[in-house]
Amino acid sequence: MGDYRPRVVDKELKQKLKVSGAILIKGAKATGKTETARQRAKSEARIDVDADIKDKMGIDPGLVLEGRNPRLIDEWQLEPDLWNHVRREVDDRKKAGQFILTGSADFADAARMHSGAGRFSVIEMRPMSWLEVGISSGRISLKKILAGRRVAPGDECSIALNEIITHILRGGWPAAIDKSDEEAIEYVREYVNLLVESDVSKAPNTRRRRSGTKVRRILDSYSRNIATEATQSLIVSEARGEDVSLAQGTADRYIEVLKDLMIIEDLPAWRTHIRSSATLRRSEKKYFVDPSIAAACLELDIDQLISDLHYLGLLFEATAIRDLRVYARANGAKVSHYRDSSGLEIDAIVHGGGSWSAFEIKLGRDKHDAAAKSLRKLASLIDVKKTKPPTSLNIITGFGFGHTRSDGVNVIPLAELGI
């Protein structure tokens, strides 16, 4: 535990253990769920590695739940019947903080999830943000931004383009945090290989082995279309090749498995009220839980990304969205995107509790004026009789210094953004 790096969800876990009988920490594989749970657990059962679990489940599932509380039940979904046993045990004990369950596959059974209502609290865990890795100073608080506070001018952000690219390629994987750049990048590529060759086939509700070649093609297509509103049919069309037949239905099932594994985490469209003849678009934007997956799928390196600044900008946007999701959750908020039929697009809307703030994400400084114009246009379109005006308008950038522009738009380097 001495090597544990604090996570943003630590506070949430501590609080929820005081009020809920059981906590479910869910997230993609290798996001650090187990280590985070261990900081609070007093005993544990490792369902994926404990050879005695099968025997205990056959004799008396209650044996798996015996131990000091909070008891960690790691990778519980490998023995789905444990859910009901935990639920009943929580009912019988009538105490908070009894169990922590972790899982790297999302619920496929809505009825089971519903049966846990009032007994379970759910925590979503993602790869490490720049704040958690130690890249961001956290000087600019999202909580204060959401409250409408101006950004106090700071020093010039000293991060270089090569450093930003390296951080994107490394991703936010806890197991790679102390590895060299080369080792960390290779770690992500092996993560993708394991996902393709093993994890998808072993996913819950997978009745037959899935084609690694087809999974790889879908991941590659998703990678090429990251941070866009590409339709699923376009994703599948690009995934097809002369040597691979891929039916739409088959591809749709593969994509659902990747979503169940929480590898794909698309960004929903924001539904609001506007004073305009334009209509709101409802398409989700395509994202992975960490943009390093896209770079690994396409086997990109620093030189390739420097030569394709457009795609680099999309990966930077994906990185900022990942971090915004982490920080927004800590503030009881969610992240969506905005687009209407007039062509107005806003990269991120952070909303919760009836208030909202808008964010454009631009790697370089040359697009700040255009971004600010888009943000102000959105603010002017809002029907304030039905939706509150924004608490803030913001540009997240890779370079420069944090400040509030003369037009009231905040400029926030990602390397300064925090909770």
N, C-alpha and C positions, 0 to 999 in steps of 0.2 A: 504493500500500500504506500510505501514511502516514495515510489516513483510515479504515483498517480498524479495526473495533471487535472486540475479542477475543470469541470464542465459547467456550462450555463444551466443545464437541467438539474444540477446538484441541489439547488435551493428548492426547485419544484418538487423533487423527490422527498426532501426533508419535510416539506409542508404537507404533502399528500399522505405521508405515512402517519401523520397525526389525526387524519380524519377518515381515511378509508381502510377497510379491512385488508384489501389486497391492491397492489399496484402492478399494472402491466407496463413494462418498458418495451416498446416495439421500435424496430428500425432495421435498416439493411444490415447484412452481415458485416462484421468488422468495424462497426461504428463506435464500439466501446461500451455497449450495454452491460455486459457482465462485470467489467471492472467498476463501472459507476455503481451498479447494484451492490457490489461487494463492500463499498465504503459504508453502507448502512446495514447490510445483512449480518446476522449472528451465526447463521449456519447455511448450508447450501446443498442442493441436489443437482448434479450436472447430468441432465437427461441424455445428452449426446455422447457422453464419455463414460458414464457409470455403468459398468457391466451388470450390476445387480438390479438396476431399475426394472428391467423386464420381469425378473422373478418377483420383485416386490409388487408390481402392478398385478401380476397373476394371483398372488396370495392375498394381498390386502393393499389397495392403493393408498390407504391412510398411512402406511409405513413410510411412503415417500415424503409425507408432510411432517413427519416427526422431527423435531429439532428446535433449537432456540430461535426465537422470533426477533426481528423479521427473518423468515427463512426464504432464501433465494431458490427458485425453481427455474433453472436455466434451460432455455430452448424447450419450453413446455409443450410447444405445438407438435413435437415428435411423439408425444403421448396425449392426444387430444382429450381423453377422458379425465385427465387431471383437472381440467377447467371446472367441471361439475363438482369434483371432490373438494377443490379449494373453495368454491362457492358455498358448499354445505358447511365446510369447516368454519368459514367466516360467519355464517349464520349461527352456528352453535356457540362459538366463542364470544361473539358480540363485542369484539375489541378491535381497535384500529391497529394498523401496522403489523399484521400477522404474516403476510407473504409479499414477496416481490417476484413477479414472473417476467422473464425476458423471452423475446422471440424475434426471429429474423424472417418471419413470414406473416403477412397480414391476415386478418380474419376472413375466411371464406364463408363462414357460417354466421349470418346475421342473427339467427335465433339464439345461438350460443352467446353472442355478444350482448344481446338484449337481456338474457337471463342473468347477466352479471351487473345489471344496472343497480346502482345504489350500494354495491359491494366493492366494485372495482373502480379505480381511477386509471386513466391511460396517459402515458407520457410518450411523446414521439421523440426519437433521438436520431440525429443526423450526424454526418462526419463533422469534424472540428471546424469551427469558423476561424477566421483570421485572428479574432480576439483570443480564442482558446489555444491556438497554435503559438501565439506570441508575436504575430506579425503586426496586428493592430494595437495601438496604444489605448484604444477605448476612450480617448479624450472627449469625443462627441457622443453623447448619450442618446440612443434612440428614444428612450423614455421622455427626455426633454424635448426632442424634436417633435414627438407626437403631441406634446403639450403646447406646442407653438413657440418654444423658446428660440431666439436667434442664436446663431453660431458665433461664438467669440473668435476673432482672428487668431490663428496659431502660426507656428513656424512652417516654412515650406516643407512639404512631405518629401523625404529624401529617397524614397524607394525608386529604383531604376526599372526600366522596361524589362530587362533580362530577369530581374528578381520577380517581377509580377508574373512573367511567363513560367518561371521555375515553380513558383507557388501553385499556379494553376495545374501544372503537370504533376506535381507531387500530390495534390489533393489534401483532404483533411483527415486522413486515415491514422488513427492513434498508433497502430503497430509500426507505421513508417516514420513516426515523428523524429526519431533519433538516427534514422538512416541517412546515408549520404544522398545527394540528389540522384545519382545514377541508381542506387539501390532502391530509393523510394519510387522512382519512375518505373523500374522493373517490377516492384511490388504491385503497382496498380495494373500493369499488363498481365501479371500472373493472376490477379484477382479476376480480371475479365476472362482469362482462359478457364479458370475454375468455374466461373459462372456459366460459361458456355458448355463445358464438358460435363459438369456434375450438378451444380446447384439447381438449374432449371429442371432437370430430370427428376430431382428428388423433392421438388416443391410439393406442398400439400395439394391434393386433388389432381395430381398428375398420374394418370392411369397407364400411360405408356411412355417409353423413352422418346424424348424429343430430339430432333435432328440438330446436332451442334452446328452444322453448316448453315442451316436456316436461322437459327438463333443469332449466329454471328452476323449474317446479312442484315437482319433486322436491327441489331445494335449499331452496325455501321451506318445504316440509313438514318437511324435516330440521331447518331452523332453528327452527320452532315447537316441535319435540320435542327440542331439544338437552338433554343431561344427563338424559334419561329412558330407560326401557326400552321405548319404543314399538316395536311389532313392525313388520317390513317391510311387512306387509299394511296396517297402519294408515297408515304413511308414504305408501304408494301410494294408498290410499283418499282421503286428504286432498289428494293431489296432483291427483286427477281433478277435472274441472269439467264444467259443461254444454257448454262449447265445446271440450273436449279429451278424446279417448278415450285411455286409457292401460291397456294390458293388463299384467297382473302380470309376465309373462315379459319384456316389453319394459322395464318399470321396473326389474326385477331386473338386467338387463344394464346399464342406465344406471348403477345404483348400483355395480355391479362396476367400471365404467370410472372412476367417481369415486374408488373405493378404489384402483384401479391408479395413478391420478394422485396418490394420497396426500392428497387433499382431505378425504375422510371417513376418520376414524381412530377407530373405535368402541373402547370399553373393555371388555375381556373380564371375565367373572365369575371370581372366585377360587375355586379348588377346594381345600377343606381338609377336616378331620375335626372334627365337632362331636358333643358329648354331648347330643343332643336328638332328639325325634321329628320335628322340622322337617326339611324337605329343602332342599338348596341349589338356588337358581335359577341357570340357566346363560345367561340372556339378556344380551347385550351392551348397554352404554349408548351412546347416540348422541352422537357428538362430531365436530366438524371439527378439522382440524389447528390451527386458530386460531379462537377464538370471534368474532373480528371478521367472519368470513365470514357467520355467522348474522345479526349486526346489519346488515351491508351488504345481505344478501338481503332483509331486511324493512324496509330503509331507515329504521332507527331513529335517533333523536337523544337528547340528554341529557334533554330534557323528557319524552319518551315513556317512557324507562326509569325516570325518577323516579316517574312515575305508575303504573308496573307493577313494583313492587318484587319480586314473586315471580319474574317473568322475569329481572329484573336479577340476582337471586340465582342463577339457573341459569347465566347468562353468567359470573358471578364464579366459580362452581364450575368451569365449563369452562376459565376462565383458570388457576385453581389446578391443574387436572389437566394442562394443557399444561406448566406450569412443573415440576410434580412429575415428569412424564415426562422432562424435560430433566435435572433434578438426579438423578433415580433412575438414569438411564443412566450418568451420570458416576460413580456408586457401585456399578455392576455389578448393579443391581436393576431390577425391572419394576413396573408399576402395574396393578392390577386393581380391581374393586369387589366388594362382598359384599351378597348378599340371600338370605334364606331364606323358606320358606313361612309362617313366623310373622309376616312383615312387617318383620323387622329388616333395616335397610339401613345400610351404611357406605359413604361416598362413595369412599374410596380405601384400598387395601391395597398398601403398598410392600413387596415381598418379593424375596429373593435370598439364596443361600447357606444356605438352611435357616432363616433368621430372617425376621421380618415385623413391621411396624408398621402401625397403623390410623390413618386420618385422616378426620375429619368436616370439611366445608367449610361455614362459615356466615359470610355477609357481615357481619351485625350481631351485637352482643353479647347480645341478648335470648334467643338460642337456645343459648347455651353449655351451660347446665345439662342441657337435653334431649340435646344432643350427647354430653356426657360420660356420661350415663346409658346411651346406646346403645353407646358404646365399651366401657364396663365390662361391659355385658351380653354383648357379643361375646366379650370375654376370658374370661368365666365359662363360655361354651359350648364352648370349644375342648377337644378331647380331647387332653390333654397327653401321653398315651401314644403318640400318632401325630404330633402337631404341637406344636412348641415354643410356650410362652406368648409373647405379644407383647413385643418389646423396649421399645415405647413406645405410648402412646395420645395422640392429638393432635387439636387443633382448629385449623384454618387459618381465619383471620378477616381482615376488611378493616380493622378498627379496634382501638383499645386498645393494650396493650403486651404484649410477650412475657413469659411467666412460666410456672411450673409451679403448678397449682392444688393445694389441700390434699389432693385425692383422687388426686393423681399425674398428672393429665391435663395435658399441655402446651398452652398457648395460643400460637399463632404467627401474627403478622400476615404476610400474604403479602409485604408490603413490607419484611420483614426476613428472609425465607427465602432461603437460598442453598445452595451445594454442600456 
